[in-house]
Amino acid sequence: MSKKHSADFKEMVLKKVYERKEKSLQQIADEVNMSFGTLKGWVQHAKTQTLVEVLPTPYVRVVVVFN
């Protein structure tokens, strides 16, 4: 069964991935109750994008993810 995840959920999960220490993608997928394949797809897609995280005004932090 396919489910649509909110943008906030995706952001939270990707943040967990990039801030992980010793955790594998499988462990994170299990933690947030989603499939490994979906998480891997999100990570691969994020690697091709420029991520912008908006902090309280007037600060904006740009995070560029490189392969």
mmCIF file as gemmi writes it, N, C-alpha and C atoms, coordinates in Angstrom:
data_model
loop_
_atom_site.group_PDB
_atom_site.id
_atom_site.type_symbol
_atom_site.label_atom_id
_atom_site.label_alt_id
_atom_site.label_comp_id
_atom_site.label_asym_id
_atom_site.label_entity_id
_atom_site.label_seq_id
_atom_site.pdbx_PDB_ins_code
_atom_site.Cartn_x
_atom_site.Cartn_y
_atom_site.Cartn_z
_atom_site.occupancy
_atom_site.B_iso_or_equiv
_atom_site.pdbx_formal_charge
_atom_site.auth_seq_id
_atom_site.auth_asym_id
_atom_site.pdbx_PDB_model_num
ATOM 1 N N . MET Axp A 1 ? 0.834 -1.175 0 1 0 ? 1 A 1
ATOM 2 C CA . MET Axp A 1 ? 0 0 0 1 0 ? 1 A 1
ATOM 3 C C . MET Axp A 1 ? 0.884 1.246 0 1 0 ? 1 A 1
ATOM 4 N N . SER Axp A 2 ? 0.607 2.136 -0.895 1 0 ? 2 A 1
ATOM 5 C CA . SER Axp A 2 ? 1.392 3.354 -1.032 1 0 ? 2 A 1
ATOM 6 C C . SER Axp A 2 ? 0.815 4.447 -0.141 1 0 ? 2 A 1
ATOM 7 N N . LYS Axp A 3 ? 1.707 5.197 0.523 1 0 ? 3 A 1
ATOM 8 C CA . LYS Axp A 3 ? 1.209 6.33 1.288 1 0 ? 3 A 1
ATOM 9 C C . LYS Axp A 3 ? 1.983 7.585 0.938 1 0 ? 3 A 1
ATOM 10 N N . LYS Axp A 4 ? 1.291 8.692 1.009 1 0 ? 4 A 1
ATOM 11 C CA . LYS Axp A 4 ? 1.887 9.983 0.697 1 0 ? 4 A 1
ATOM 12 C C . LYS Axp A 4 ? 2.427 10.576 1.991 1 0 ? 4 A 1
ATOM 13 N N . HIS Axp A 5 ? 3.697 10.919 1.98 1 0 ? 5 A 1
ATOM 14 C CA . HIS Axp A 5 ? 4.325 11.503 3.156 1 0 ? 5 A 1
ATOM 15 C C . HIS Axp A 5 ? 4.365 13.02 3.006 1 0 ? 5 A 1
ATOM 16 N N . SER Axp A 6 ? 4.174 13.722 4.115 1 0 ? 6 A 1
ATOM 17 C CA . SER Axp A 6 ? 4.211 15.183 4.089 1 0 ? 6 A 1
ATOM 18 C C . SER Axp A 6 ? 5.645 15.673 3.88 1 0 ? 6 A 1
ATOM 19 N N . ALA Axp A 7 ? 5.75 16.903 3.428 1 0 ? 7 A 1
ATOM 20 C CA . ALA Axp A 7 ? 7.069 17.516 3.249 1 0 ? 7 A 1
ATOM 21 C C . ALA Axp A 7 ? 7.807 17.603 4.583 1 0 ? 7 A 1
ATOM 22 N N . ASP Axp A 8 ? 7.065 17.881 5.658 1 0 ? 8 A 1
ATOM 23 C CA . ASP Axp A 8 ? 7.69 17.958 6.987 1 0 ? 8 A 1
ATOM 24 C C . ASP Axp A 8 ? 8.27 16.606 7.409 1 0 ? 8 A 1
ATOM 25 N N . PHE Axp A 9 ? 7.535 15.54 7.105 1 0 ? 9 A 1
ATOM 26 C CA . PHE Axp A 9 ? 8.015 14.194 7.439 1 0 ? 9 A 1
ATOM 27 C C . PHE Axp A 9 ? 9.281 13.873 6.654 1 0 ? 9 A 1
ATOM 28 N N . LYS Axp A 10 ? 9.264 14.17 5.356 1 0 ? 10 A 1
ATOM 29 C CA . LYS Axp A 10 ? 10.445 13.918 4.516 1 0 ? 10 A 1
ATOM 30 C C . LYS Axp A 10 ? 11.651 14.697 5.04 1 0 ? 10 A 1
ATOM 31 N N . GLU Axp A 11 ? 11.425 15.952 5.404 1 0 ? 11 A 1
ATOM 32 C CA . GLU Axp A 11 ? 12.518 16.773 5.921 1 0 ? 11 A 1
ATOM 33 C C . GLU Axp A 11 ? 13.081 16.181 7.209 1 0 ? 11 A 1
ATOM 34 N N . MET Axp A 12 ? 12.192 15.743 8.1 1 0 ? 12 A 1
ATOM 35 C CA . MET Axp A 12 ? 12.619 15.163 9.374 1 0 ? 12 A 1
ATOM 36 C C . MET Axp A 12 ? 13.436 13.889 9.139 1 0 ? 12 A 1
ATOM 37 N N . VAL Axp A 13 ? 12.979 13.053 8.228 1 0 ? 13 A 1
ATOM 38 C CA . VAL Axp A 13 ? 13.667 11.794 7.957 1 0 ? 13 A 1
ATOM 39 C C . VAL Axp A 13 ? 15.034 12.053 7.316 1 0 ? 13 A 1
ATOM 40 N N . LEU Axp A 14 ? 15.083 12.943 6.335 1 0 ? 14 A 1
ATOM 41 C CA . LEU Axp A 14 ? 16.364 13.243 5.688 1 0 ? 14 A 1
ATOM 42 C C . LEU Axp A 14 ? 17.344 13.878 6.674 1 0 ? 14 A 1
ATOM 43 N N . LYS Axp A 15 ? 16.832 14.678 7.593 1 0 ? 15 A 1
ATOM 44 C CA . LYS Axp A 15 ? 17.694 15.252 8.624 1 0 ? 15 A 1
ATOM 45 C C . LYS Axp A 15 ? 18.294 14.142 9.484 1 0 ? 15 A 1
ATOM 46 N N . LYS Axp A 16 ? 17.48 13.143 9.821 1 0 ? 16 A 1
ATOM 47 C CA . LYS Axp A 16 ? 17.985 11.992 10.589 1 0 ? 16 A 1
ATOM 48 C C . LYS Axp A 16 ? 19.101 11.288 9.819 1 0 ? 16 A 1
ATOM 49 N N . VAL Axp A 17 ? 18.922 11.143 8.516 1 0 ? 17 A 1
ATOM 50 C CA . VAL Axp A 17 ? 19.917 10.466 7.683 1 0 ? 17 A 1
ATOM 51 C C . VAL Axp A 17 ? 21.24 11.227 7.706 1 0 ? 17 A 1
ATOM 52 N N . TYR Axp A 18 ? 21.167 12.539 7.506 1 0 ? 18 A 1
ATOM 53 C CA . TYR Axp A 18 ? 22.399 13.313 7.408 1 0 ? 18 A 1
ATOM 54 C C . TYR Axp A 18 ? 23.047 13.585 8.76 1 0 ? 18 A 1
ATOM 55 N N . GLU Axp A 19 ? 22.294 13.416 9.842 1 0 ? 19 A 1
ATOM 56 C CA . GLU Axp A 19 ? 22.859 13.62 11.175 1 0 ? 19 A 1
ATOM 57 C C . GLU Axp A 19 ? 23.183 12.299 11.865 1 0 ? 19 A 1
ATOM 58 N N . ARG Axp A 20 ? 22.994 11.189 11.165 1 0 ? 20 A 1
ATOM 59 C CA . ARG Axp A 20 ? 23.214 9.871 11.79 1 0 ? 20 A 1
ATOM 60 C C . ARG Axp A 20 ? 24.674 9.698 12.156 1 0 ? 20 A 1
ATOM 61 N N . LYS Axp A 21 ? 24.88 8.833 13.1 1 0 ? 21 A 1
ATOM 62 C CA . LYS Axp A 21 ? 26.25 8.531 13.5 1 0 ? 21 A 1
ATOM 63 C C . LYS Axp A 21 ? 26.593 7.149 12.994 1 0 ? 21 A 1
ATOM 64 N N . GLU Axp A 22 ? 26.243 6.149 13.723 1 0 ? 22 A 1
ATOM 65 C CA . GLU Axp A 22 ? 26.553 4.77 13.342 1 0 ? 22 A 1
ATOM 66 C C . GLU Axp A 22 ? 25.35 4.046 12.74 1 0 ? 22 A 1
ATOM 67 N N . LYS Axp A 23 ? 24.236 4.733 12.59 1 0 ? 23 A 1
ATOM 68 C CA . LYS Axp A 23 ? 23.017 4.086 12.115 1 0 ? 23 A 1
ATOM 69 C C . LYS Axp A 23 ? 23.053 3.866 10.612 1 0 ? 23 A 1
ATOM 70 N N . SER Axp A 24 ? 22.501 2.743 10.198 1 0 ? 24 A 1
ATOM 71 C CA . SER Axp A 24 ? 22.373 2.462 8.767 1 0 ? 24 A 1
ATOM 72 C C . SER Axp A 24 ? 21.051 3.041 8.263 1 0 ? 24 A 1
ATOM 73 N N . LEU Axp A 25 ? 20.921 3.133 6.945 1 0 ? 25 A 1
ATOM 74 C CA . LEU Axp A 25 ? 19.646 3.567 6.367 1 0 ? 25 A 1
ATOM 75 C C . LEU Axp A 25 ? 18.522 2.623 6.783 1 0 ? 25 A 1
ATOM 76 N N . GLN Axp A 26 ? 18.811 1.334 6.853 1 0 ? 26 A 1
ATOM 77 C CA . GLN Axp A 26 ? 17.786 0.363 7.254 1 0 ? 26 A 1
ATOM 78 C C . GLN Axp A 26 ? 17.292 0.647 8.668 1 0 ? 26 A 1
ATOM 79 N N . GLN Axp A 27 ? 18.207 0.967 9.576 1 0 ? 27 A 1
ATOM 80 C CA . GLN Axp A 27 ? 17.816 1.273 10.957 1 0 ? 27 A 1
ATOM 81 C C . GLN Axp A 27 ? 16.94 2.522 11.024 1 0 ? 27 A 1
ATOM 82 N N . ILE Axp A 28 ? 17.279 3.532 10.246 1 0 ? 28 A 1
ATOM 83 C CA . ILE Axp A 28 ? 16.463 4.745 10.224 1 0 ? 28 A 1
ATOM 84 C C . ILE Axp A 28 ? 15.102 4.454 9.617 1 0 ? 28 A 1
ATOM 85 N N . ALA Axp A 29 ? 15.072 3.696 8.536 1 0 ? 29 A 1
ATOM 86 C CA . ALA Axp A 29 ? 13.787 3.327 7.915 1 0 ? 29 A 1
ATOM 87 C C . ALA Axp A 29 ? 12.908 2.594 8.924 1 0 ? 29 A 1
ATOM 88 N N . ASP Axp A 30 ? 13.485 1.677 9.668 1 0 ? 30 A 1
ATOM 89 C CA . ASP Axp A 30 ? 12.732 0.941 10.687 1 0 ? 30 A 1
ATOM 90 C C . ASP Axp A 30 ? 12.22 1.888 11.778 1 0 ? 30 A 1
ATOM 91 N N . GLU Axp A 31 ? 13.064 2.833 12.191 1 0 ? 31 A 1
ATOM 92 C CA . GLU Axp A 31 ? 12.69 3.8 13.234 1 0 ? 31 A 1
ATOM 93 C C . GLU Axp A 31 ? 11.459 4.614 12.862 1 0 ? 31 A 1
ATOM 94 N N . VAL Axp A 32 ? 11.391 5.014 11.596 1 0 ? 32 A 1
ATOM 95 C CA . VAL Axp A 32 ? 10.294 5.885 11.16 1 0 ? 32 A 1
ATOM 96 C C . VAL Axp A 32 ? 9.194 5.105 10.45 1 0 ? 32 A 1
ATOM 97 N N . ASN Axp A 33 ? 9.301 3.775 10.501 1 0 ? 33 A 1
ATOM 98 C CA . ASN Axp A 33 ? 8.27 2.891 9.959 1 0 ? 33 A 1
ATOM 99 C C . ASN Axp A 33 ? 8.014 3.114 8.472 1 0 ? 33 A 1
ATOM 100 N N . MET Axp A 34 ? 9.094 3.065 7.693 1 0 ? 34 A 1
ATOM 101 C CA . MET Axp A 34 ? 8.951 3.184 6.243 1 0 ? 34 A 1
ATOM 102 C C . MET Axp A 34 ? 9.88 2.173 5.575 1 0 ? 34 A 1
ATOM 103 N N . SER Axp A 35 ? 9.665 1.96 4.291 1 0 ? 35 A 1
ATOM 104 C CA . SER Axp A 35 ? 10.478 0.962 3.602 1 0 ? 35 A 1
ATOM 105 C C . SER Axp A 35 ? 11.873 1.506 3.311 1 0 ? 35 A 1
ATOM 106 N N . PHE Axp A 36 ? 12.824 0.593 3.301 1 0 ? 36 A 1
ATOM 107 C CA . PHE Axp A 36 ? 14.203 0.937 2.979 1 0 ? 36 A 1
ATOM 108 C C . PHE Axp A 36 ? 14.285 1.528 1.571 1 0 ? 36 A 1
ATOM 109 N N . GLY Axp A 37 ? 13.559 0.935 0.633 1 0 ? 37 A 1
ATOM 110 C CA . GLY Axp A 37 ? 13.598 1.391 -0.765 1 0 ? 37 A 1
ATOM 111 C C . GLY Axp A 37 ? 13.138 2.831 -0.923 1 0 ? 37 A 1
ATOM 112 N N . THR Axp A 38 ? 12.08 3.194 -0.208 1 0 ? 38 A 1
ATOM 113 C CA . THR Axp A 38 ? 11.581 4.573 -0.264 1 0 ? 38 A 1
ATOM 114 C C . THR Axp A 38 ? 12.617 5.531 0.3 1 0 ? 38 A 1
ATOM 115 N N . LEU Axp A 39 ? 13.183 5.192 1.442 1 0 ? 39 A 1
ATOM 116 C CA . LEU Axp A 39 ? 14.19 6.055 2.061 1 0 ? 39 A 1
ATOM 117 C C . LEU Axp A 39 ? 15.406 6.202 1.152 1 0 ? 39 A 1
ATOM 118 N N . LYS Axp A 40 ? 15.859 5.117 0.589 1 0 ? 40 A 1
ATOM 119 C CA . LYS Axp A 40 ? 17.022 5.166 -0.312 1 0 ? 40 A 1
ATOM 120 C C . LYS Axp A 40 ? 16.729 6.075 -1.509 1 0 ? 40 A 1
ATOM 121 N N . GLY Axp A 41 ? 15.514 5.99 -2.031 1 0 ? 41 A 1
ATOM 122 C CA . GLY Axp A 41 ? 15.116 6.858 -3.145 1 0 ? 41 A 1
ATOM 123 C C . GLY Axp A 41 ? 15.137 8.328 -2.759 1 0 ? 41 A 1
ATOM 124 N N . TRP Axp A 42 ? 14.636 8.627 -1.559 1 0 ? 42 A 1
ATOM 125 C CA . TRP Axp A 42 ? 14.651 10.017 -1.089 1 0 ? 42 A 1
ATOM 126 C C . TRP Axp A 42 ? 16.075 10.528 -0.957 1 0 ? 42 A 1
ATOM 127 N N . VAL Axp A 43 ? 16.966 9.697 -0.419 1 0 ? 43 A 1
ATOM 128 C CA . VAL Axp A 43 ? 18.362 10.099 -0.232 1 0 ? 43 A 1
ATOM 129 C C . VAL Axp A 43 ? 19.02 10.335 -1.59 1 0 ? 43 A 1
ATOM 130 N N . GLN Axp A 44 ? 18.789 9.442 -2.539 1 0 ? 44 A 1
ATOM 131 C CA . GLN Axp A 44 ? 19.372 9.605 -3.869 1 0 ? 44 A 1
ATOM 132 C C . GLN Axp A 44 ? 18.853 10.867 -4.538 1 0 ? 44 A 1
ATOM 133 N N . HIS Axp A 45 ? 17.564 11.145 -4.382 1 0 ? 45 A 1
ATOM 134 C CA . HIS Axp A 45 ? 16.981 12.352 -4.969 1 0 ? 45 A 1
ATOM 135 C C . HIS Axp A 45 ? 17.569 13.596 -4.303 1 0 ? 45 A 1
ATOM 136 N N . ALA Axp A 46 ? 17.704 13.568 -2.973 1 0 ? 46 A 1
ATOM 137 C CA . ALA Axp A 46 ? 18.241 14.721 -2.234 1 0 ? 46 A 1
ATOM 138 C C . ALA Axp A 46 ? 19.673 15.031 -2.649 1 0 ? 46 A 1
ATOM 139 N N . LYS Axp A 47 ? 20.437 14.006 -3.001 1 0 ? 47 A 1
ATOM 140 C CA . LYS Axp A 47 ? 21.822 14.22 -3.421 1 0 ? 47 A 1
ATOM 141 C C . LYS Axp A 47 ? 21.911 15.033 -4.708 1 0 ? 47 A 1
ATOM 142 N N . THR Axp A 48 ? 20.856 15.037 -5.49 1 0 ? 48 A 1
ATOM 143 C CA . THR Axp A 48 ? 20.865 15.775 -6.752 1 0 ? 48 A 1
ATOM 144 C C . THR Axp A 48 ? 20.282 17.172 -6.611 1 0 ? 48 A 1
ATOM 145 N N . GLN Axp A 49 ? 19.806 17.503 -5.426 1 0 ? 49 A 1
ATOM 146 C CA . GLN Axp A 49 ? 19.143 18.785 -5.191 1 0 ? 49 A 1
ATOM 147 C C . GLN Axp A 49 ? 19.999 19.685 -4.302 1 0 ? 49 A 1
ATOM 148 N N . THR Axp A 50 ? 19.734 20.976 -4.366 1 0 ? 50 A 1
ATOM 149 C CA . THR Axp A 50 ? 20.291 21.92 -3.418 1 0 ? 50 A 1
ATOM 150 C C . THR Axp A 50 ? 19.252 22.096 -2.331 1 0 ? 50 A 1
ATOM 151 N N . LEU Axp A 51 ? 19.644 21.839 -1.101 1 0 ? 51 A 1
ATOM 152 C CA . LEU Axp A 51 ? 18.714 21.943 0.015 1 0 ? 51 A 1
ATOM 153 C C . LEU Axp A 51 ? 18.879 23.307 0.676 1 0 ? 51 A 1
ATOM 154 N N . VAL Axp A 52 ? 17.767 23.977 0.93 1 0 ? 52 A 1
ATOM 155 C CA . VAL Axp A 52 ? 17.803 25.272 1.595 1 0 ? 52 A 1
ATOM 156 C C . VAL Axp A 52 ? 17.037 25.143 2.894 1 0 ? 52 A 1
ATOM 157 N N . GLU Axp A 53 ? 17.699 25.477 3.967 1 0 ? 53 A 1
ATOM 158 C CA . GLU Axp A 53 ? 17.069 25.458 5.272 1 0 ? 53 A 1
ATOM 159 C C . GLU Axp A 53 ? 16.936 26.9 5.742 1 0 ? 53 A 1
ATOM 160 N N . VAL Axp A 54 ? 15.723 27.336 5.974 1 0 ? 54 A 1
ATOM 161 C CA . VAL Axp A 54 ? 15.484 28.707 6.382 1 0 ? 54 A 1
ATOM 162 C C . VAL Axp A 54 ? 15.503 28.775 7.906 1 0 ? 54 A 1
ATOM 163 N N . LEU Axp A 55 ? 16.352 29.639 8.408 1 0 ? 55 A 1
ATOM 164 C CA . LEU Axp A 55 ? 16.468 29.87 9.842 1 0 ? 55 A 1
ATOM 165 C C . LEU Axp A 55 ? 15.748 31.177 10.167 1 0 ? 55 A 1
ATOM 166 N N . PRO Axp A 56 ? 15.57 31.474 11.441 1 0 ? 56 A 1
ATOM 167 C CA . PRO Axp A 56 ? 14.878 32.715 11.793 1 0 ? 56 A 1
ATOM 168 C C . PRO Axp A 56 ? 15.49 33.923 11.087 1 0 ? 56 A 1
ATOM 169 N N . THR Axp A 57 ? 14.659 34.805 10.61 1 0 ? 57 A 1
ATOM 170 C CA . THR Axp A 57 ? 15.068 36 9.888 1 0 ? 57 A 1
ATOM 171 C C . THR Axp A 57 ? 16.094 36.754 10.72 1 0 ? 57 A 1
ATOM 172 N N . PRO Axp A 58 ? 17.109 37.322 10.168 1 0 ? 58 A 1
ATOM 173 C CA . PRO Axp A 58 ? 17.443 37.461 8.757 1 0 ? 58 A 1
ATOM 174 C C . PRO Axp A 58 ? 18.407 36.405 8.253 1 0 ? 58 A 1
ATOM 175 N N . TYR Axp A 59 ? 18.533 35.278 8.95 1 0 ? 59 A 1
ATOM 176 C CA . TYR Axp A 59 ? 19.524 34.275 8.584 1 0 ? 59 A 1
ATOM 177 C C . TYR Axp A 59 ? 18.944 33.224 7.645 1 0 ? 59 A 1
ATOM 178 N N . VAL Axp A 60 ? 19.681 32.899 6.626 1 0 ? 60 A 1
ATOM 179 C CA . VAL Axp A 60 ? 19.333 31.781 5.742 1 0 ? 60 A 1
ATOM 180 C C . VAL Axp A 60 ? 20.588 30.963 5.577 1 0 ? 60 A 1
ATOM 181 N N . ARG Axp A 61 ? 20.478 29.68 5.827 1 0 ? 61 A 1
ATOM 182 C CA . ARG Axp A 61 ? 21.621 28.785 5.654 1 0 ? 61 A 1
ATOM 183 C C . ARG Axp A 61 ? 21.354 27.92 4.452 1 0 ? 61 A 1
ATOM 184 N N . VAL Axp A 62 ? 22.288 27.893 3.51 1 0 ? 62 A 1
ATOM 185 C CA . VAL Axp A 62 ? 22.16 27.061 2.333 1 0 ? 62 A 1
ATOM 186 C C . VAL Axp A 62 ? 23.069 25.873 2.511 1 0 ? 62 A 1
ATOM 187 N N . VAL Axp A 63 ? 22.492 24.697 2.362 1 0 ? 63 A 1
ATOM 188 C CA . VAL Axp A 63 ? 23.234 23.457 2.493 1 0 ? 63 A 1
ATOM 189 C C . VAL Axp A 63 ? 23.267 22.819 1.112 1 0 ? 63 A 1
ATOM 190 N N . VAL Axp A 64 ? 24.436 22.656 0.549 1 0 ? 64 A 1
ATOM 191 C CA . VAL Axp A 64 ? 24.565 22.038 -0.754 1 0 ? 64 A 1
ATOM 192 C C . VAL Axp A 64 ? 25.085 20.633 -0.533 1 0 ? 64 A 1
ATOM 193 N N . VAL Axp A 65 ? 24.376 19.66 -1.097 1 0 ? 65 A 1
ATOM 194 C CA . VAL Axp A 65 ? 24.757 18.266 -0.924 1 0 ? 65 A 1
ATOM 195 C C . VAL Axp A 65 ? 25.443 17.793 -2.199 1 0 ? 65 A 1
ATOM 196 N N . PHE Axp A 66 ? 26.668 17.314 -2.059 1 0 ? 66 A 1
ATOM 197 C CA . PHE Axp A 66 ? 27.428 16.816 -3.19 1 0 ? 66 A 1
ATOM 198 C C . PHE Axp A 66 ? 27.492 15.294 -3.121 1 0 ? 66 A 1
ATOM 199 N N . ASN Axp A 67 ? 27.603 14.673 -4.262 1 0 ? 67 A 1
ATOM 200 C CA . ASN Axp A 67 ? 27.751 13.21 -4.301 1 0 ? 67 A 1
ATOM 201 C C . ASN Axp A 67 ? 29.11 12.807 -3.81 1 0 ? 67 A 1
